[in-house]
Amino acid sequence: MEYFINCNSSTLAPYTVPLDELRAAHLYRRLGFSAAVQTINAAVGQTADTLIDNLVDQALATPAIPAPEWADWNNANYPEDDDLARQLRRAHIEDFTTAYGNALVNNELHERMSFFWSNHFVTQLEIYDCPGFLYYYINCLQRNALGNFKTFTSEIGLTSAMLYYLDGVRNRGNNPNENYARELYELFTLGEGNNYTEEDIIETSKALSGYTERGEEGCTQVTFDPTEFNTDNKTIFGQTGNWGYDDVIDILFNERPNEIGWFICKKLYEFFVHPDSTGDEGNGIAPQIIDGMAQTFISSGFEIAPVLRQLFKSQHFFDETAIGVIIKSPADLYFNFLKETGFSYDDGTIMNMMDSCSLIGQRFFNPPEVEGWQRDRTWINTNFIIGRWLTMEVFLERFFQNNPEEFRDLAVAAVGPANSNTSNPEIVVRALVNKFTPKGLLTDADFERAMDAFKIDDVPEEYYSPDYYPGGTSQWMLQISAETPTQVYILLRHLSREPEFQLK
């Protein structure tokens, strides 16, 4: 079985029940990179309608990362010495990578969507290798993350990153290059083989020609050269004329709205709800949900935000069968943990986590191919799962060495004010298990193993409360006992290797 079968039978009707802790945590794991205990607690009792509107509005108002001083540099701005130039480029890319990593951690839905689109409108930094190109590519993703998809499609195709990656800079009128035209239809808007022909690709490539002016210096932003444009009439989706770039976008969205709507909404569904978009062996409700999303998408003129509002407010999204059925990406693994613990971190932590993502299959700004990361089961193989375990243990040890009392603070926040100085270890373990796994551990035996990890030998069992250990003395107390931070640390190490920890 490649993934969980999707048995979700709930509809797009609004979810009107006030959110409980399970569903509030589910929302933040999917909509962003999870959230701290306090954020989840604040969401409990709210309606999805109000909370989602606030989160989407917040995302729409979130600005892109400000342009660094080197955004418009070309090779002439870098040192003449090749080694020094490479060193400075690496420093610029590292600085921007850190800024983007911090944005991912802090900006919830806005950056969840910008990162989603980076795996849709794929480029590879290693191909174009220009910091300025990277900045303007990410800037385009951020500005359009929840905006108009037609505008987005138009703008992303003219970024220098995309023009270099998919050979637009080589698309001359007298010698068209079909690479971008093919991916525009196959991967970016319609889906493979979905109501376009090879002739449409050929004709479209002619209409997209001319964006070939690269300047005299390397890393100069690409511009249009009218002498390189194909001025012949082209026939695209049955429409004939001397079409250019803007015409292609207009014709595509005018002539193929249903195909675009289904393809993009299916991808959003699989990303936010469930990797199985066919439903229970092809008989599920997922296709109907995607149809409803697509209708909203098309009727709004291809606005992304209304689709997200509809989906995140729905009974389908909050159905229990949708919770804990997506395998965490490497970015989810680390950034979710960072948000959920509330542990102190700095730019070095962010860079270390992004570097660790590369070790287990998710190299930032460099998806493996134009189809992007394939997600879900591709994140889990023998090497990657061991890498997930070991890197999580490294981060846990660093956090513990830096400030062990933060582990106590996490446990106190997780159990809540009523149990803030409990002497019952089961209350603490259950709260932390529920915090770091979508639906708890699968079996009672799994939970007992978590209990065993927490109950270290340094704390005699009779030190716990009598409601846990008959005749217990309550000498161990969550807020006071010196052993508590170590116990929480060991428990988190144990949980980080559990299968349920890998899910969101």
Legacy VTK file of the C-alpha trace (Angstrom):
# vtk DataFile Version 3.0
C-alpha trace
ASCII
DATASET POLYDATA
POINTS 504 float
0.000 0.000 0.000
1.563 3.273 -1.122
-0.491 5.448 1.223
-3.454 5.420 3.526
-6.729 4.815 1.700
-8.889 7.930 1.874
-12.143 7.001 3.624
-13.203 10.586 4.325
-16.926 10.927 3.513
-17.482 14.438 4.899
-18.406 17.258 2.540
-17.328 20.845 1.911
-20.141 22.039 4.169
-18.806 24.366 6.887
-17.444 22.805 10.065
-19.406 24.669 12.722
-18.456 22.836 15.930
-16.003 24.851 18.073
-12.525 23.476 17.567
-11.174 21.001 20.091
-7.473 20.525 20.773
-7.146 17.661 18.280
-8.527 19.706 15.397
-6.798 22.938 16.349
-3.458 21.128 16.305
-4.403 19.459 12.989
-5.164 22.848 11.459
-1.826 24.373 12.429
0.164 21.316 11.343
-1.340 21.530 7.868
-1.857 25.252 7.412
1.629 26.189 8.647
4.532 24.476 10.353
2.532 23.654 13.493
2.334 25.900 16.567
3.206 26.274 20.223
0.975 24.966 23.014
-0.237 28.488 23.722
-1.323 29.059 20.109
-3.212 25.764 20.024
-4.893 26.561 23.335
-5.980 29.950 22.014
-7.573 28.257 18.991
-9.560 25.770 21.073
-13.179 26.867 21.282
-12.982 29.146 18.248
-15.045 28.466 15.141
-13.252 27.456 11.968
-15.004 30.277 10.112
-13.523 33.038 12.270
-10.109 31.484 12.797
-9.541 30.600 9.137
-10.567 34.052 7.948
-8.098 35.593 10.392
-5.281 33.278 9.300
-5.926 33.756 5.579
-6.224 37.531 5.988
-2.977 37.520 7.936
-1.294 35.543 5.160
-2.581 37.922 2.501
-1.133 40.866 4.438
2.282 39.255 5.014
5.000 41.020 3.006
7.701 39.267 1.046
11.273 39.254 2.328
12.751 42.725 1.662
15.183 42.951 -1.229
18.790 42.496 -0.088
21.365 44.982 -1.317
22.651 42.434 -3.827
19.250 41.623 -5.398
20.160 43.391 -8.652
23.828 42.519 -8.737
25.375 40.782 -11.700
28.860 39.311 -11.979
30.401 42.771 -12.364
29.445 43.543 -8.765
31.382 40.558 -7.413
35.168 40.405 -6.957
37.226 39.725 -10.052
38.951 36.877 -8.252
36.881 33.757 -8.966
37.394 32.211 -5.529
36.402 35.402 -3.733
33.386 35.818 -6.015
32.201 32.253 -5.296
32.706 32.807 -1.586
30.625 35.996 -1.619
27.874 34.364 -3.683
27.708 31.505 -1.187
27.463 34.007 1.658
24.604 35.832 -0.078
22.736 32.588 -0.735
23.289 31.455 2.851
21.984 34.772 4.201
18.893 34.573 2.037
18.354 30.903 2.870
18.400 31.829 6.554
15.932 34.648 5.980
13.592 32.315 4.120
13.928 29.627 6.794
12.940 32.154 9.456
9.983 33.189 7.310
8.860 29.560 7.048
8.933 29.208 10.819
7.182 32.509 11.529
4.746 33.225 8.711
2.352 30.261 8.883
0.048 29.979 5.855
1.857 32.591 3.755
5.126 30.673 3.749
3.476 27.256 3.739
1.991 28.338 0.401
5.177 29.912 -0.966
6.987 26.653 -0.188
4.158 24.640 -1.747
4.478 26.650 -4.962
8.275 26.166 -4.997
7.489 22.491 -5.516
5.003 23.306 -8.266
6.750 26.028 -10.273
10.041 24.204 -9.848
13.487 25.638 -10.545
16.937 24.521 -9.402
19.421 26.987 -7.942
22.301 24.767 -9.036
21.304 25.393 -12.675
21.244 29.202 -12.668
23.496 29.794 -9.612
22.782 33.516 -9.211
21.721 34.954 -5.825
19.706 37.707 -7.502
17.781 35.202 -9.590
16.983 33.227 -6.434
15.739 36.326 -4.637
13.344 37.352 -7.439
12.088 33.776 -7.835
11.234 33.472 -4.124
9.850 36.994 -4.177
7.451 35.939 -6.948
6.375 32.881 -4.930
5.786 34.998 -1.829
3.911 37.836 -3.542
1.593 35.455 -5.362
1.304 32.717 -2.731
-2.402 33.334 -2.060
-3.113 35.665 -4.984
-4.341 35.170 -8.523
-3.075 31.998 -10.166
-3.251 33.401 -13.695
-1.128 36.387 -12.690
1.189 34.045 -10.826
1.639 31.780 -13.854
2.421 34.776 -16.038
4.955 36.287 -13.643
6.817 33.106 -12.696
7.526 32.282 -16.340
9.446 35.526 -16.751
11.685 35.157 -13.720
15.285 34.683 -14.724
15.434 31.549 -12.576
12.694 29.916 -14.661
13.967 31.243 -17.982
17.352 29.670 -17.312
16.039 26.465 -15.755
13.603 25.588 -18.548
15.613 27.045 -21.424
13.520 30.128 -22.112
16.753 32.045 -22.625
17.426 29.717 -25.565
13.979 30.053 -27.109
14.677 31.998 -30.295
12.060 32.710 -32.919
13.973 30.992 -35.701
14.817 28.018 -33.480
12.112 27.542 -30.827
12.866 25.618 -27.646
9.833 23.661 -26.475
10.934 22.943 -22.902
9.025 25.657 -21.064
5.915 25.364 -23.254
5.735 21.655 -22.466
6.094 22.101 -18.714
3.688 25.050 -18.696
0.952 22.644 -19.752
2.145 19.313 -18.379
3.273 20.355 -14.887
2.157 23.914 -14.188
-1.441 24.276 -15.376
-3.167 21.340 -17.106
-1.540 18.073 -16.090
0.139 15.530 -18.305
-1.754 14.868 -21.539
-4.802 16.811 -20.359
-6.386 18.369 -23.467
-3.366 19.755 -25.272
-1.454 18.433 -28.282
2.146 18.321 -29.418
1.214 20.937 -31.986
-0.080 23.199 -29.184
3.329 22.849 -27.506
5.226 23.670 -30.697
3.073 26.701 -31.458
3.212 27.888 -27.863
6.997 27.727 -27.824
7.053 30.123 -30.778
4.766 32.532 -28.949
6.998 32.423 -25.852
10.167 33.202 -27.798
12.308 36.308 -27.442
13.163 36.372 -23.733
16.817 35.812 -24.551
18.670 39.041 -23.709
21.141 38.052 -21.002
23.381 41.127 -21.003
27.137 41.196 -21.223
27.704 40.182 -17.598
26.672 36.855 -16.101
23.738 36.889 -13.657
22.118 39.836 -15.455
18.313 39.599 -15.309
16.863 38.299 -18.576
14.864 40.721 -20.758
12.929 40.570 -24.026
14.722 40.911 -27.367
12.141 41.638 -30.096
14.566 40.529 -32.809
14.481 37.003 -31.345
10.668 36.760 -31.318
8.796 34.563 -33.805
6.376 36.841 -35.664
4.518 34.111 -37.563
0.864 33.361 -36.850
0.459 30.551 -34.310
-2.543 28.355 -33.607
-2.946 27.492 -29.915
-6.003 25.610 -28.647
-7.733 26.479 -31.930
-6.992 30.212 -31.693
-4.869 31.698 -34.500
-2.901 34.948 -34.445
0.538 36.472 -34.032
0.510 35.505 -30.394
3.102 36.526 -27.809
3.720 35.688 -24.168
0.694 37.487 -22.686
-1.558 36.028 -25.369
-0.493 32.492 -24.426
-1.539 33.067 -20.819
-4.878 34.588 -21.869
-5.656 31.800 -24.324
-4.663 29.105 -21.843
-6.907 30.398 -19.063
-9.774 31.283 -21.404
-9.788 27.982 -23.290
-8.860 25.504 -20.547
-10.331 26.820 -17.250
-11.842 23.491 -16.181
-8.645 21.572 -16.732
-6.633 24.179 -14.803
-9.174 24.243 -11.982
-9.173 20.490 -11.504
-5.398 20.073 -11.801
-4.483 22.792 -9.296
-7.233 21.941 -6.801
-6.308 18.258 -6.912
-2.753 19.230 -6.030
-3.944 21.468 -3.175
-6.178 18.669 -1.913
-3.378 16.118 -1.889
-1.070 18.550 -0.124
-3.458 19.770 2.574
-5.946 16.923 3.083
-4.867 13.493 1.899
-2.370 12.044 -0.613
-5.123 9.774 -1.975
-7.367 11.973 -4.117
-9.356 9.085 -5.621
-10.973 8.053 -2.332
-11.719 4.568 -1.038
-10.520 2.428 -3.967
-11.930 4.951 -6.395
-15.327 5.163 -4.708
-14.614 7.961 -2.231
-15.804 11.523 -2.052
-12.438 13.197 -2.751
-13.195 13.864 -6.447
-16.412 15.645 -5.439
-14.456 17.786 -3.001
-11.942 18.691 -5.694
-14.830 19.533 -8.053
-16.252 21.909 -5.454
-12.886 23.552 -4.924
-12.378 23.881 -8.679
-15.759 25.582 -9.093
-14.760 28.131 -6.460
-11.370 28.593 -8.110
-12.766 29.202 -11.572
-15.707 31.380 -10.492
-13.354 33.640 -8.514
-11.189 34.242 -11.584
-8.491 31.829 -10.347
-8.004 33.438 -6.945
-6.206 31.072 -4.568
-7.386 32.469 -1.215
-11.117 31.659 -1.653
-10.274 28.006 -2.341
-8.183 27.800 0.811
-10.914 29.433 2.889
-13.458 26.950 1.567
-11.245 23.930 2.172
-9.962 24.858 5.628
-13.448 25.707 6.905
-14.965 22.450 5.688
-16.176 19.353 7.481
-14.031 17.381 5.058
-10.805 19.036 6.243
-11.619 18.512 9.926
-12.901 14.951 9.536
-11.039 12.604 11.855
-9.975 10.438 8.910
-8.001 13.402 7.540
-5.905 13.763 10.707
-2.453 12.181 10.858
-2.434 10.695 7.352
0.335 12.741 5.713
4.004 11.890 6.222
6.001 14.884 7.407
8.439 16.322 4.930
11.925 17.012 6.298
10.939 20.678 6.690
7.835 19.589 8.631
9.928 17.303 10.804
12.274 20.016 12.043
10.230 23.200 11.827
7.120 21.623 13.357
9.234 20.456 16.270
10.761 23.903 16.667
7.333 25.522 16.767
5.740 22.875 18.978
8.441 22.986 21.639
8.946 26.739 21.735
12.654 26.078 22.385
15.066 28.963 21.898
16.828 29.039 18.545
18.929 31.315 16.376
19.892 31.650 12.733
22.424 28.861 13.189
19.628 26.507 14.257
17.603 27.412 11.167
20.546 26.792 8.847
21.393 23.510 10.585
17.809 22.342 10.143
17.756 23.324 6.483
21.070 21.525 5.961
19.596 18.476 7.696
16.654 18.598 5.296
19.161 18.120 2.477
20.543 15.001 4.177
17.128 13.328 4.195
15.841 14.244 0.764
14.720 17.884 0.716
17.427 20.222 -0.530
16.107 23.756 -0.394
15.818 25.569 -3.750
16.899 22.347 -5.508
14.082 19.824 -5.946
15.478 16.728 -7.664
13.671 17.230 -10.983
11.140 19.482 -12.681
8.326 17.335 -11.229
9.522 18.402 -7.757
9.672 16.349 -4.576
7.147 13.528 -4.807
6.434 13.730 -1.058
4.677 11.237 1.194
6.260 7.750 0.985
9.363 9.107 -0.791
10.336 10.754 2.504
10.633 7.361 4.178
13.199 4.755 3.223
15.868 2.886 5.173
18.455 5.664 4.930
16.080 8.567 5.405
14.311 7.147 8.455
17.610 6.553 10.208
18.657 10.050 9.221
15.438 11.452 10.670
16.077 9.661 13.976
19.713 10.653 14.287
19.315 14.295 13.303
16.382 14.745 15.663
18.521 13.333 18.462
21.277 15.817 17.625
18.867 18.749 17.801
17.323 17.482 21.019
20.729 17.156 22.629
21.674 20.682 21.549
18.466 22.132 22.939
18.992 20.242 26.187
22.587 21.361 26.559
21.592 24.937 25.795
18.765 25.179 28.343
17.405 22.047 30.029
14.768 24.045 31.903
12.984 24.668 28.605
12.101 20.971 28.623
10.359 21.425 31.958
8.599 24.536 30.640
7.339 22.545 27.658
5.856 19.863 29.902
4.228 22.434 32.203
2.633 24.160 29.207
1.490 20.830 27.752
-0.314 19.621 30.894
-2.038 22.975 31.446
-2.517 25.089 34.582
-4.647 22.513 36.432
-1.802 19.977 36.353
1.155 22.339 36.330
2.699 20.727 39.400
1.351 17.222 39.099
3.101 14.257 40.667
1.453 11.832 38.255
3.844 10.921 35.400
1.040 9.535 33.237
-0.546 12.993 32.988
2.751 14.432 31.747
3.506 11.657 29.268
-0.010 11.658 27.836
0.066 15.446 27.338
3.401 15.293 25.539
2.389 12.290 23.434
-0.744 14.158 22.365
1.306 17.257 21.606
3.807 15.552 19.313
1.640 12.938 17.578
-1.562 13.722 15.667
-3.711 11.071 17.371
-1.533 9.637 20.105
0.295 6.329 19.947
-1.319 3.372 18.230
-1.457 0.845 21.084
-1.471 0.767 24.870
1.835 -1.105 24.705
3.351 1.800 22.747
2.174 4.207 25.422
3.611 2.028 28.178
6.982 2.105 26.428
6.759 5.903 26.402
5.998 5.778 30.125
9.033 3.576 30.684
11.235 6.079 28.851
9.998 8.918 31.061
10.300 7.035 34.382
14.067 7.066 34.727
15.830 5.047 37.416
16.828 8.217 39.281
13.201 8.637 40.377
11.919 5.693 42.471
8.403 4.761 41.419
7.069 5.339 44.942
8.009 9.031 44.574
5.046 9.517 42.216
1.533 10.385 43.381
-0.785 7.825 45.018
-3.279 8.177 42.139
-0.553 6.647 39.954
1.378 4.413 42.389
-0.536 3.019 45.364
1.039 4.449 48.489
3.047 6.951 46.476
4.606 9.860 48.377
4.374 12.609 45.710
7.996 13.517 46.320
8.419 13.965 42.551
6.726 17.132 41.278
6.721 18.419 37.727
7.715 22.011 38.489
10.202 21.294 41.260
12.029 18.003 40.805
15.530 18.294 39.384
15.033 15.197 37.231
12.095 16.576 35.210
14.059 18.180 32.329
16.039 14.979 31.784
12.848 12.914 31.841
11.177 15.101 29.225
14.331 15.033 27.102
14.497 11.217 27.177
10.784 10.961 26.398
11.147 13.239 23.364
14.088 11.184 22.132
11.902 8.109 22.428
8.906 9.716 20.688
11.030 11.049 17.820
11.592 7.445 16.684
7.930 6.443 16.837
6.051 6.017 13.532
3.277 8.341 14.714
5.822 11.149 15.175
6.492 11.044 11.417
2.878 11.946 10.604
0.909 15.158 10.524
LINES 1 505
504 0 1 2 3 4 5 6 7 8 9 10 11 12 13 14 15 16 17 18 19 20 21 22 23 24 25 26 27 28 29 30 31 32 33 34 35 36 37 38 39 40 41 42 43 44 45 46 47 48 49 50 51 52 53 54 55 56 57 58 59 60 61 62 63 64 65 66 67 68 69 70 71 72 73 74 75 76 77 78 79 80 81 82 83 84 85 86 87 88 89 90 91 92 93 94 95 96 97 98 99 100 101 102 103 104 105 106 107 108 109 110 111 112 113 114 115 116 117 118 119 120 121 122 123 124 125 126 127 128 129 130 131 132 133 134 135 136 137 138 139 140 141 142 143 144 145 146 147 148 149 150 151 152 153 154 155 156 157 158 159 160 161 162 163 164 165 166 167 168 169 170 171 172 173 174 175 176 177 178 179 180 181 182 183 184 185 186 187 188 189 190 191 192 193 194 195 196 197 198 199 200 201 202 203 204 205 206 207 208 209 210 211 212 213 214 215 216 217 218 219 220 221 222 223 224 225 226 227 228 229 230 231 232 233 234 235 236 237 238 239 240 241 242 243 244 245 246 247 248 249 250 251 252 253 254 255 256 257 258 259 260 261 262 263 264 265 266 267 268 269 270 271 272 273 274 275 276 277 278 279 280 281 282 283 284 285 286 287 288 289 290 291 292 293 294 295 296 297 298 299 300 301 302 303 304 305 306 307 308 309 310 311 312 313 314 315 316 317 318 319 320 321 322 323 324 325 326 327 328 329 330 331 332 333 334 335 336 337 338 339 340 341 342 343 344 345 346 347 348 349 350 351 352 353 354 355 356 357 358 359 360 361 362 363 364 365 366 367 368 369 370 371 372 373 374 375 376 377 378 379 380 381 382 383 384 385 386 387 388 389 390 391 392 393 394 395 396 397 398 399 400 401 402 403 404 405 406 407 408 409 410 411 412 413 414 415 416 417 418 419 420 421 422 423 424 425 426 427 428 429 430 431 432 433 434 435 436 437 438 439 440 441 442 443 444 445 446 447 448 449 450 451 452 453 454 455 456 457 458 459 460 461 462 463 464 465 466 467 468 469 470 471 472 473 474 475 476 477 478 479 480 481 482 483 484 485 486 487 488 489 490 491 492 493 494 495 496 497 498 499 500 501 502 503
